[in-house]
Amino acid sequence: MSTESLNPLVIAQKQIKKACDILGVEESVYELLKEPMRVLEVSIPVQMDDGSIKVFKGYRSQHNDALGPTKGGIRFHPDVTLDEVKALSMWMTFKCGVVGLPYGGAKGGVVVNPKELSNDELQRLSRGYIRAIASIIGPEKDIPAPDVGTNAQIMAWMVDEYNKIVGYNSPAVITGKPLIYGGSKGRVAATGYGVALMAREAVKRLNMDFKDCTVAIQGFGNVGSHAGLSLQRLGAKIIAVSDVYGGIYNEKGIDAEKLVEHVNKTGTVCNFEGTTPITNEELLTMKVDILVLAALENQITSANANEVKAKIICEGANGPTTPEADKILSEKGVFVVPDILANSGGVIVSYFEWVQNLMNYYWTEKEVEERQEIMMVNAFNSIYDLAQQYKVDMRTAAYMISIKRVYEAMKVRGWL
């Protein structure tokens, strides 16, 4: 019987404790970091199309603002829980800290299946949520963004509602907006592009040739598809891809651009010309150089970690590897680029959007990509060097760097 905890709050607390212990910081640091500084729980009454009133439960968790205003997405999902929102806000603190952004972590959530709402109901819920949390957000306080179940359109409604409340135009209150309404170029591809950059850096450190590397990608949504396109441009060969409907394989290579066209037409990677079907389990344990995890959490666990044959795992999803699986992969010598680094491209370009909104001056896509690459490569190198120094894995080193930054900020501010 497995004793693995899949509760995200417990997992986040374990990861923080491990890094605090290795750093040797005082116990009070862990005590300050193991729970968010503020969590707001709200009830949002929404008039439905049939005239009835339905009340939805919502949350906003602000974990730590020692480094700057808090930042994090808003998810609309039926399985949103308080523990999940708290854990995600904690991960955001360390994701921002690891790449040196002047932010702490936050997260929001509403318990709802957005697919069950009409467009008008969705708009009323979005505006109601912002009204409920308006007092604790703002460009200098807490900057939300899209997450699971939300998108650029929902962000536009939310900014408009916030503007009505404060009485002036404040585009920097939320990122992930449509381009026409203060969004940033490069935002859509940012997370997947960052995953590819981190795979490239890992390949360099292992003295492998990127042009000889084979890749398997689990999940071919926004992150997985953009990671695939960027990996292909960099010279790697994609041989396997999976989504919720199944997987495909071709040892001679799969053209990412043609696969994107196929997915746009059919809604799945399955039945792509020239490929043979495989299961998701087969993809996770396939002999490849790089395995990109761009689907859901808890994909590599103690149950299948021993079967993993990839040399490098690059985590495009949040929490795809459990702490127990991490130990097994580390013993096997698998190089894991952790989620808080690998998928940080999204929050980096969200930060760029916030900066552009505050300046009211906008950059080209090339400028955005170049700045993202510099930040992520610098972060990778710092984490790699620390991992070598302390003889720990990349995930532990990433937490150590981030916790050290937050700790130093809390210390100079007199919190400790």
N, C-alpha and C positions, 0 to 999 in steps of 0.2 A: 504493500500500500504506500503510495507516494505521500511524503510529508511536505511537498512543495506548497508554499502559499502563493496563490495567484492574485491576492488582494494587492492592488497597485500601491496603496499607502504603506503596507507592510514592506513591500519590495523597496520602495523609495527610502524608507527609514533604515533598512538594512544597508543599502548602498552608501548612505550618508554616514552611518556609524562606522563602517569599515574604513572609509577614507579619513574620518576624524581620528580614529585610533592610530592609523599609520602616520598621520601628520603629528600626532602627539599633542593636539590642542586640548585646552582645558574642557572638562565635562560640560561647562555652561554653553559652549559653542554648539554641541550636539543638541542640548536642551532648547536653544533658540531656533535651531534649524529643523527639528523633527516635526514641528507643526506650523501651519501658516500663522502670520501675525494677525490676520483678520479674515473672517469668512462671513459673508452676508447671505442669508437665506431669504428668498422673497416669494410671495404668492402673486401671480399675475392673472387678473381676471381678463378674459378675452370674450368679446361678443362674437358668437359663431354666426355663420351665414343664415341659420334657421331662426336667429333672434335669441337663442338661449345663451347663457353665460357659462363659460367653462373656466375653471381656475387651474393654472399650471404652476408647478413648483420650479423655481430657478435658484441658481447659486452663483456667487462670484467669490473666489478665493484669492487673496493677495498674500503671497508667502513671505517675502522679505524685500524691503526697499532700501537696503543699506547702500547699494551701488547706484540707485536712481529709481525713477518711476517703474512701477510693475508693468509687465507686458505678457499677453497670452490670449489664446483663442477663446471663442464661444462655441460650444457644441450643442446642437439640437439632436437628442437621441433618446429613445425610450429607456435605455439602460443607464442613463446618467445617475451617478450616486454621489453623495457628499465625499466619501473616501476617494473616489476616482478624481473628482475635481480638485481636492486637496493635493493628491499625489501629482497630478499634472501640473499644478502651480509650482510645486517643489522642483520637478524636473525642468520647468522653464527657467527657474532661477539659475540652475547649474548649466543649462544650455546657453543662456545669455553670458554667464560668467566665463564659460570655457573659451568663447571666441572674443571676449573682451568688450561686450556691449555694455553701455551705461544703464543697464536695466536690472530690475529684479523680476521674479516670476509671478504670473497670475494665471487664472483660468476661470472660465465661466461655463455654465451648462444649464440647459432647460430640459426637464423630463418630458419629452414629446417625440412622436414620430412625425417629422415634417411632411412625409409623403401622404399622410392622412388629412392634411390641411389644404384648403383651397389657397390660391395665391393671396386673396384678400385677408383670410384668417392668418396666414403666415406673416403678412405685413403688420397686422394688428398685434400679433404676439411679439414680433421683433421690436416694435415701437414700445410696447408695454414693458418688455424686459429692460430696455434702456431707461425708461422713466423710473423704473424700480431701483436701478443701480446708479443713476446719474450723479448722486451726491458723492460717490466714492471714485468716479472715473474722471479723466480729463488728460490733456496732452502732457501735463506736468505731474499727474498722479498715477494713472493706470490706463494703458492703451490697449483695448481689445483688438481682435482680428478674427478671420474665419477659422473654422475647425470642422470636424465631422458634422455633416448635416446643415452647414451654413455656407454661404458663398458671397461673392462680390455684391450681388443685388441686395442681399440681406444687410450687408455692411452699409450700403448706400442709404437704406431706410433708417438704419440706426443713427448714422451721422446726421441725417436730416432732422430726426427727432431730437437729438442732443442739441443741435443748432437752435431749434425752437425754444428749448428749455433755457439755454444760456443767453439767447437773444443776439447772437452774432455767428458768423461763419467760422467753424473750427474744424477744418479737414483733418488735422493731426490727432484728433481724439481716437481715431480708429484706422488701422491699416488693412490692406487687402481689398481696397475699394476698386471700382471700375476705373480704367484709365481716364475717362472723360471727367471723373469726379475726384481727381487727385491721386489716382493709383500710380504705381511705379512700373516702368518698363522692366522686363526681366523677372517679375514676381512669379508668374505662372510656372516658369521652368526652373526657378531658383533651387528648390529642394532636390530635384532629380539631378540637376547640374552639379550641385555640391556633392552628392553621393558619388558621382563619377570622378570628381576631383580627388576625393578622399581615397577611392580605390586606386587611382593613379599613384598617389603618394605612398600607399602601402606597398604597391608593386615595386616602386623604387627602393624602398627600405629592405625588401626581401631579395634585392638584386635579380629580379625577374625582368624579362622583356615584355612590355605591354602588348606588343604586336603578336606575341605568341600566346597571350592569355585567352582562356575560354571563360565564358560567363553564363550563369544561370540566374534568372530573375523571378522571384516569387512576388506576384502582384504586378499588374500592368495598367494601373490607373495613372493619375497625374504624375506621381513620384516615379513609379517603375518605368513608365514610357519615356519620360524625359531623361532618366538615368540611362536607359537603353540607347537612346539617340546619342547622348553625349559619349557613352562608352564606345559606341561604334565609331563615332567621329575621331576619338582618340586612338583607334586602331585595334581594339579588342574584338574577339569573335563571340557573338551571343549564340549559344547552342540549345538553350532551353528556356521556356517562359511558361508561367502558369497564372491563372486567375481563378475566381470562385467556381468557374464551370469546368475546369480541367487544365491540362498542360500540353505543351507541344515540344518536340525535340527534332533537331537535325544536326548531326555531328559536323557537317560541312559549313554550318552557319545559318542564322536567320536574319534577314534584312529588317532592321528595326523600323525604318521608314515605311516599308511596304506593310509591315505588321500593324503599324499605327493606322494606316489606311484601311486595312482589313477589320480592325477593331471598331473603327468609326462606322463602318458599313454594317457589321454583324453584331457588335456588342460584346464580342468575346475573342480570345486568341485561338480558340479551338477551330479545327478544320482549315488551318492556314496551309496554303499550297506548299507541297514539298516536305511536310513535317509528319512525324508519327506521334500518336497520342501517348502521353505519360500522365501519371498521377502526381498530385502535389507532393506526396510522400517521397516518390522517386526523385523529384526535382531537388528536394531538400538534402538528399543523401547522394546526389550525383557527383561523379569525379570531375570537378571543375577547378579552375584557379580562383575565380571570384564568385561568391554567392551573394546576391543582393536580396535582402529581405525588405520588401516594400508592401507588405500586406497588413497583418494584424499583430497584436501582442501575443506573447507566449507560444511562438511557433517552434523554437528550439528549446526543448525541456530535457530533464534528466532521462526521459524515455527514449529520445532519438539522438541526443548529442553525440553518443559514441559512434553512431553510423555516419556522421558528417565527414565528407571527404574533401571539402573545399579547403584551399590554403588560406583564403581571405574571406571574411564575412563582413559585409558593409551594411549597416542597419539603416535603411530608409524609413522604416516604421518606428513608432515609439514602443519600447519594451518588448521586442520580438524574442529576446533571449532571457531565460530566467537565471537568477543567481546560481542555482544548482548546475544548470547547463554551462554557465560561464566557467565554473571550476573544471568541468570535464574538457571543454574546448581548450582551456589554458594548458592543461596537462598534455593534451594531444598536439600542442604547438600551433593551433589555428590562430591566425592574426585577426582579431575582431576590432573593427572600427566602430566604436559605440554610437548609439543613437544620438546622444547629446552633442556629439561632434558631427557625425555623418549627415544627419538631416537638419543641421542648423542653418542651411542656406535659406530656408523660408523665413526664419526670424531675422536673419542678417538683412535680407532685402526688405522686410517689413520695417526694420530700423532705417534703412535708406529712404523708404517712402515717408516715414515720419520726419526725417531730416529735410527732405525735399519740400514737404508740406510747410514746415516751419520757416524755411527760407523763401518759399514760393518761387523756387528755381528748380527746373527738372533736368535730369541727366538722360543721356542716350543709353540704349541697351548695352552697347559695348562698355561704356563707363561703369555701369552697374555690374556686369560680369567680371570686369577686371578688379574692381574693388572687393567683390565677393571672394574671388580667388585669393587675393592677397591675405584677407582676414582668415580664411579657412586653412590655407597652407601654413601660415604662421602659427595658428592654433595647433595644427597637426604636429608640427616640429617640436613645439614646447611640450606637448603631451608625450610624444615619443621619447624625447630626452629624459623626462621625468620617470617614465616607465622603466627605462634602462637604469637610471640612477637607483631607484628603489626596488628594482626587479619585481615589478607588478605588471598586471595586464593594462591595456590601453584604457579600459573603462575606469578602473580604480585611479589611474593617473589623471584622467579627465576630471573626475570628481575632486581629486586632491587639489588640482590647479584652481578649480572653480571655488571650492570651499575656502581655500587660502585667500582668494580675492575678496570673497564676502566677509571672511573673518577679519582681514585687515581693515576693510571699510567700517565694519561694526566697531572695531577697536579704536580707530581714530575718531569716530563719532561719539565715543564714550559709552557705548552700549555694554561693554564688557569690563 
